[in-house]
Structures are given as C-alpha cells and as structure tokens.
C-alpha cells in the first residue's frame, strides 16, 4: 500500500476550512486506501509566540476532533508529533541538507516574519527552519503522498528537493513524496475577507466557522458573510471572491458543482441560508462525537499512546539509516 502522512498544527481551534480542505478527505478516502499517518504537529506551534497551556489544550482538542471526524485508529495511525523523537532527530539532519536561501524563499516565512516584526516581536530561528522539520515529518515515514492545501505545496516541493539531494549525496535513503491537494474547496476563505484563507489563528473570528461553534453562531457568521457588488449569483473566483467562496463551501458540503449551484440561486440571501444549513448538517455529527470523546479523555490518551508507539516503530529505521548515511557514528 502507498503511505500517506499529513498533520494539523494546534495554533488555534480547528475550522470548517481544516475539515473541508483536509480532514474529511483523510476520513473518507485516505485512511481506507493507504497506510496513513495523521499527526497533531505540535512542535510547529512553537515557531511563534505562544502560551504553553494553550498549545497543550489545543493539541488535545485537535486530536479529539480528528477522531470525532471519523479517523479510525484501527485503520490509520493518529499521534502527536512531539511524542515521537525521530521527528526532531531527522530535522537537524535535513537542516544540514537544506540551504539558507531555500528556507528564506518560503512564502510562509516571509509573511509571518513581516507580521512578527510589525508587531514588535522577535523572529524565532525555528520559523525559518521549520520547513526542515516538516520535511522530517514526511520523510521519516517514507511517505508517498502528502495531502495538503495549496498554501503548503511549496513546503512539500522543498521536501522533495531535500530527499533527492540527500539520496544523491549520501546514498538512497528516502522515498520522494508528492503533494496531493484536494479537488474541491482546497482553500476555504475567510467569510469576512474572501481573499484570505480561513485560518485557525486569526485574531478576529467573525469570518471563521469553527468546528465546535454553536449552530446559531454558524448561521450568524454565514448570513453575515461578505459578498460582492451586484446581485446576480455567479461563480467567478477572480472578480467575485465572496460569492465564489460561499458556492465552494456549499459545493464541498453538498457534492454539487459550484458553477451549477450558482445557476440555482437568484439572491445572495437564499445562497447564504442554504450554505449555512449545509454546513450545520456536516458539522452536527462531529460536534456530537467530540462531546462523547471529550468526556472520556483516557480513551483519547490511549489512542495517542498506541499511535506514537506505532509511528516510532515506522520512523526509527529510516532515521537511523539517515544518521549512518550522513556519517554519524552508530551508538554502541
């Protein structure tokens, strides 16, 4: 079977974008068709200013929501990144393979470092080097595919480059993976700013639908979504991003083509109402299952412990081989 790795960073509460853009595909497709590993990549949450207690809380919430959405520990491996030391071990080896120029060209580093400086914050070295850690997350498991949104494809391309370079310099050690973006709603946009991604860590949550939002809150956010000038409902992501975002969300929830959906509506109000109801129908079982799992934290802990043991067993041979290949003396 092909092997898949993907992860969720616990920097905020999981959103509708996380579900439609990644998590649902993991549940419905990937865990059934591959040897799949899905991780709460908590080490990545340390690259910016953070509250330690909040990172721990959000890590548990993310893991619980992954299970609530339908990831089955009998079909896939669900674990927390920091519970598997091989990620950090391999990350340094890949830092020794990457170049300064490659890491500074990463779009997310450029954007986040500018925001940090504008806020008067120092820019952590880990913000620059974390693509090497992301590459380690993937290469440690000899992954074939990495389901990611379009904002992460640049990092997967870097991972491919590092794997090829390491193999050429030190002998074949890593499989070279490829990114597999989802076909629909790959990038759900903010309801109040449809030119920006619906992100977990935005300061204002007015345009973000969180998976654990109450039904009335979800309806209010969608009914207040920014649309565009004009009154016709047309699917045109370039010139009418607000309406296009609503149509893509409805498309992802209903399985219908966004262009076909556009022809069924004569007003923004009707589109918003149907989108809200479709979203609520998708989120209802996740919220109900999350409540059950949150009431039994011991079960979640057991799943994560078993997942880490399994992941460690998969990663250690590859990381040990990389250490030998690059010239490190094996431990006695």
C-alpha positions as CSV (number, residue, x, y, z in Angstrom):
1,X,0.0,0.0,0.0
2,X,1.1,3.6,-0.6
3,X,1.9,5.5,2.6
4,X,0.4,8.9,3.4
5,X,1.4,11.5,6.0
6,X,-0.3,14.7,6.9
7,X,-0.7,16.8,10.0
8,X,-2.6,19.6,11.8
9,X,-0.9,22.4,13.7
10,X,-2.5,23.3,17.0
11,X,-2.2,27.1,16.7
12,X,-6.0,27.6,17.0
13,X,-9.3,25.9,17.1
14,X,-10.0,23.8,14.0
15,X,-12.1,25.4,11.4
16,X,-14.5,24.4,8.6
17,X,-11.6,25.0,6.2
18,X,-9.5,22.4,8.1
19,X,-12.3,19.9,7.7
20,X,-13.3,20.5,4.1
21,X,-9.8,21.1,2.9
22,X,-8.1,18.2,4.6
23,X,-9.7,16.3,7.5
24,X,-12.8,15.0,5.6
25,X,-10.6,13.6,2.8
26,X,-8.4,11.8,5.4
27,X,-11.6,10.2,6.8
28,X,-13.4,9.3,3.7
29,X,-10.6,8.4,1.4
30,X,-7.0,8.3,2.7
31,X,-7.4,6.0,5.7
32,X,-9.1,3.4,3.6
33,X,-6.7,3.5,0.6
34,X,-3.3,3.8,2.2
35,X,-1.1,3.1,5.2
36,X,-1.9,6.5,6.6
37,X,-0.4,8.6,9.4
38,X,-2.1,11.7,10.8
39,X,-0.4,13.8,13.4
40,X,-1.0,16.8,15.6
41,X,2.2,18.6,14.7
42,X,2.6,20.5,18.0
43,X,6.3,21.3,17.5
44,X,5.3,23.5,14.6
45,X,3.2,25.6,17.0
46,X,6.4,26.7,18.9
47,X,7.8,28.8,16.0
48,X,5.9,31.9,17.1
49,X,4.9,33.5,20.5
50,X,2.5,31.1,22.3
51,X,1.0,30.2,25.6
52,X,2.2,26.7,26.6
53,X,-1.0,25.8,28.4
54,X,-3.0,26.8,25.3
55,X,-0.8,24.7,23.0
56,X,-1.4,21.6,25.2
57,X,-5.1,22.3,25.3
58,X,-5.4,22.8,21.5
59,X,-3.3,19.8,20.8
60,X,-5.7,17.6,22.8
61,X,-8.7,19.3,21.2
62,X,-7.3,18.7,17.7
63,X,-6.6,15.1,18.4
64,X,-10.1,14.6,19.8
65,X,-11.7,16.3,16.7
66,X,-9.6,14.2,14.4
67,X,-11.1,11.1,16.0
68,X,-14.6,12.7,16.2
69,X,-14.5,13.4,12.4
70,X,-14.0,9.7,11.8
71,X,-10.3,8.8,11.8
72,X,-10.2,5.2,12.9
73,X,-7.2,4.1,14.9
74,X,-7.7,0.6,13.6
75,X,-7.3,1.9,10.0
76,X,-4.7,4.6,10.4
77,X,-2.1,6.0,12.9
78,X,-3.1,9.0,14.9
79,X,-0.5,10.6,17.1
80,X,1.2,13.7,18.5
81,X,4.4,14.8,16.8
82,X,6.4,15.5,19.9
83,X,5.7,12.0,21.2
84,X,7.9,10.6,18.5
85,X,11.6,11.8,19.0
86,X,12.5,10.8,15.4
87,X,10.9,14.0,14.0
88,X,13.4,16.2,15.9
89,X,16.3,13.8,15.2
90,X,15.8,13.9,11.5
91,X,15.0,17.6,11.4
92,X,18.6,18.5,12.2
93,X,20.0,16.2,9.5
94,X,17.7,17.9,7.0
95,X,18.8,21.3,8.2
96,X,22.3,20.2,7.3
97,X,21.0,19.3,3.8
98,X,19.0,22.5,3.1
99,X,20.4,25.9,2.3
100,X,19.8,29.2,3.9
101,X,18.5,30.6,0.6
102,X,15.9,27.8,0.2
103,X,14.4,28.4,3.6
104,X,14.3,32.2,3.2
105,X,12.4,31.8,0.0
106,X,9.5,30.1,1.7
107,X,6.4,32.2,1.4
108,X,5.1,31.5,4.9
109,X,8.4,32.6,6.4
110,X,8.3,35.8,4.5
111,X,4.7,36.6,5.5
112,X,5.0,35.5,9.2
113,X,8.3,37.2,9.8
114,X,6.9,40.5,8.4
115,X,3.9,40.2,10.7
116,X,6.1,39.4,13.7
117,X,8.3,42.4,13.1
118,X,5.3,44.7,12.6
119,X,4.0,43.6,16.0
120,X,7.4,44.4,17.6
121,X,8.2,40.7,18.2
122,X,11.5,38.9,17.5
123,X,11.5,36.4,14.7
124,X,12.4,32.9,16.1
125,X,15.0,30.9,14.2
126,X,12.5,28.0,14.2
127,X,10.2,30.0,12.0
128,X,13.0,29.9,9.3
129,X,13.9,26.3,9.8
130,X,10.6,24.6,10.4
131,X,10.2,23.5,6.8
132,X,13.1,21.2,7.5
133,X,11.1,19.8,10.4
134,X,8.1,19.4,8.1
135,X,10.3,17.5,5.7
136,X,11.4,15.3,8.5
137,X,7.7,14.6,9.4
138,X,7.2,13.3,5.9
139,X,10.5,11.6,5.0
140,X,10.8,9.7,8.3
141,X,7.9,7.6,7.3
142,X,8.9,7.1,3.6
143,X,5.6,8.7,2.7
144,X,4.4,8.5,-0.9
145,X,1.8,11.2,-0.7
146,X,1.1,14.3,1.4
147,X,-2.4,15.6,1.3
148,X,-2.1,19.4,1.8
149,X,-3.8,22.6,0.9
150,X,-2.2,24.9,-1.7
151,X,-0.5,27.0,0.9
152,X,1.7,24.1,1.9
153,X,2.6,22.8,-1.5
154,X,5.8,24.9,-1.6
155,X,7.0,23.0,1.6
156,X,6.3,19.6,0.0
157,X,8.3,20.7,-3.0
158,X,11.2,21.6,-0.7
159,X,10.8,18.2,1.0
160,X,11.2,16.5,-2.4
161,X,14.3,18.6,-3.2
162,X,15.9,17.6,0.1
163,X,15.1,13.9,-0.3
164,X,16.7,13.9,-3.8
165,X,19.7,15.9,-2.7
166,X,20.3,13.6,0.4
167,X,19.9,10.5,-1.8
168,X,22.4,11.8,-4.3
169,X,25.0,12.8,-1.8
170,X,24.8,10.0,0.8
171,X,23.1,7.1,-0.9
172,X,19.4,6.3,-1.4
173,X,17.7,6.7,1.9
174,X,14.4,8.5,1.4
175,X,11.3,8.0,-0.8
176,X,10.5,11.1,-2.8
177,X,6.9,12.1,-1.9
178,X,4.4,14.2,-3.8
179,X,1.7,16.7,-2.7
180,X,-1.9,15.7,-3.3
181,X,-4.2,18.7,-3.0
182,X,-8.0,18.1,-2.6
183,X,-10.1,18.7,-5.8
184,X,-12.8,20.9,-4.3
185,X,-12.6,23.6,-1.5
186,X,-8.9,23.1,-1.3
187,X,-8.7,26.6,0.3
188,X,-11.8,27.8,2.1
189,X,-11.6,31.6,2.5
190,X,-12.5,33.9,5.4
191,X,-16.2,34.9,5.3
192,X,-15.3,38.5,6.1
193,X,-12.2,38.6,3.9
194,X,-12.7,36.2,1.0
195,X,-9.2,37.0,-0.4
196,X,-7.6,35.4,2.8
197,X,-7.6,31.8,3.9
198,X,-9.9,30.8,6.7
199,X,-7.1,30.4,9.3
200,X,-7.1,29.0,12.8
201,X,-5.1,31.8,14.4
202,X,-6.7,35.0,13.1
203,X,-7.4,37.5,15.9
204,X,-11.0,38.1,14.8
205,X,-13.2,35.0,14.4
206,X,-16.1,36.8,12.7
207,X,-15.3,35.2,9.3
208,X,-14.2,31.8,10.6
209,X,-16.5,28.9,11.2
210,X,-15.0,26.7,13.9
211,X,-15.9,23.0,14.1
212,X,-17.2,23.5,17.7
213,X,-19.2,26.7,17.1
214,X,-22.8,26.5,18.2
215,X,-25.4,26.3,15.5
216,X,-26.7,29.8,16.0
217,X,-23.2,31.2,15.7
218,X,-22.5,29.3,12.5
219,X,-25.7,30.7,10.9
220,X,-24.9,34.2,12.0
221,X,-21.4,34.1,10.6
222,X,-22.5,32.7,7.2
223,X,-25.5,35.1,6.9
224,X,-23.1,38.0,7.6
225,X,-20.6,36.8,5.0
226,X,-19.2,39.4,2.7
227,X,-20.4,39.1,-0.9
228,X,-19.7,41.3,-3.9
229,X,-21.1,44.2,-5.8
230,X,-24.1,43.3,-8.0
231,X,-26.9,41.0,-7.3
232,X,-26.5,38.0,-9.7
233,X,-25.2,34.8,-8.2
234,X,-22.2,33.9,-10.4
235,X,-19.2,31.6,-9.8
236,X,-16.2,33.8,-10.6
237,X,-13.4,33.4,-8.0
238,X,-11.3,36.2,-9.6
239,X,-13.8,39.1,-9.7
240,X,-16.4,37.8,-7.2
241,X,-14.5,36.0,-4.5
242,X,-17.1,36.4,-1.8
243,X,-19.9,34.6,-3.7
244,X,-17.4,32.1,-5.1
245,X,-16.3,31.2,-1.5
246,X,-19.9,30.6,-0.5
247,X,-20.5,28.5,-3.6
248,X,-17.4,26.4,-3.0
249,X,-18.4,25.8,0.6
250,X,-21.8,24.7,-0.4
251,X,-20.3,22.6,-3.2
252,X,-18.0,20.8,-0.8
253,X,-20.9,20.2,1.6
254,X,-23.4,19.0,-1.0
255,X,-21.2,17.3,-3.6
256,X,-22.6,19.5,-6.4
257,X,-20.5,21.6,-8.9
258,X,-20.2,25.3,-7.8
259,X,-21.0,26.6,-11.3
260,X,-24.2,24.5,-11.4
261,X,-25.1,25.7,-7.9
262,X,-24.8,29.3,-9.0
263,X,-27.5,28.9,-11.6
264,X,-29.9,27.7,-8.9
265,X,-29.9,31.0,-6.9
266,X,-31.4,34.4,-7.6
267,X,-30.3,36.1,-4.4
268,X,-27.4,36.1,-2.0
269,X,-29.8,35.6,0.9
270,X,-31.0,32.2,-0.4
271,X,-27.5,31.1,-1.1
272,X,-26.3,32.0,2.4
273,X,-29.2,30.3,4.0
274,X,-28.7,27.0,2.2
275,X,-24.9,27.2,2.8
276,X,-25.5,27.7,6.5
277,X,-27.8,24.7,6.7
278,X,-25.5,22.5,4.6
279,X,-22.6,23.4,6.9
280,X,-24.6,22.6,10.0
281,X,-25.6,19.2,8.7
282,X,-21.9,18.4,8.0
283,X,-20.7,19.6,11.5
284,X,-23.5,18.1,13.6
285,X,-22.2,14.6,13.9
286,X,-18.6,15.8,14.5
287,X,-19.7,18.0,17.4
288,X,-21.8,15.2,18.9
289,X,-19.0,12.7,18.7
290,X,-16.5,15.3,20.1
291,X,-18.6,15.7,23.2
292,X,-18.6,11.9,23.8
293,X,-14.8,11.7,23.4
294,X,-14.1,14.8,25.5
295,X,-15.9,13.1,28.3
296,X,-13.5,10.1,28.1
297,X,-10.0,11.6,27.9
298,X,-8.5,8.3,28.9
299,X,-9.6,6.8,25.6
300,X,-8.0,9.6,23.6
301,X,-4.8,9.2,25.6
302,X,-4.7,5.5,24.9
303,X,-5.2,6.1,21.1
304,X,-2.4,8.7,21.0
305,X,-0.1,6.5,23.0
306,X,-0.7,3.5,20.7
307,X,-0.3,5.7,17.7
308,X,3.0,7.1,18.9
309,X,4.4,3.6,19.5
310,X,3.4,2.6,16.0
311,X,4.8,5.7,14.4
312,X,8.0,5.4,16.3
313,X,8.4,1.8,15.0
314,X,7.9,3.1,11.4
315,X,10.3,6.1,11.7
316,X,13.2,4.8,13.6
317,X,14.7,2.5,10.9
318,X,14.7,5.3,8.4
319,X,16.1,7.9,10.8
320,X,18.8,5.5,11.9
321,X,19.7,4.9,8.3
322,X,19.9,8.6,7.6
323,X,22.3,9.1,10.6
324,X,24.6,6.3,9.3
325,X,24.5,7.6,5.7
326,X,25.5,11.2,6.6
327,X,28.4,10.0,8.6
328,X,27.4,9.7,12.3
329,X,28.9,7.0,14.4
330,X,26.3,4.5,15.5
331,X,25.5,4.3,19.2
332,X,27.1,1.3,20.9
